[in-house]
């Protein structure tokens, strides 16, 4: 069959009601047809920037705000997880309210803030599940000046902790034999 034989003229109203479409897709298809009868036009879908897209500069301000909170690594599962923890007194609503108190030119919506927190960061709120060493916890959340003051005591403490862990491993091996 030749192309000319496959093309049939039909009523536009009949064609639109059969396919359940309006006149615009038909007009665009006819406008984009070449001499061969095939659509050679460009697909213009998805080529424009969304009107409601949040600007990169606004997203960067949100990132800086989230990163400004002090974080601490997990105390017991440090080897197994890269998750960091924020203070247990915080939650996403409090963080957003702090963000809005010093508003940038156009603050993002709570939904955008929450989405960025959930997708771009591996953060959670600190909920102690086991007994944790008070000295380690204080050192991890302290600022630089307090850390300098506590450095010797913390290093001595971690060395003793390492010795205890090594002794435990030795004892477990002896017990299993």
Secondary structure, 3 states (H helix, E strand, C coil): CCHHHHCCCCCHHHHHHHHCCCHHHHHHHHHCECCCCCECCCCCCCCCCCCCCCCHHHHHHHHHHHHCCCCEECCCCCCCCCCEEECCCCCHHHHHHHHHHCCCCCCCCHHHHHHHHHHHCCEEECCCCCCCCHHHHHHHHCCHHHHHHHHHHHHHHHHHHHHHHHHHHHHHHHHHC
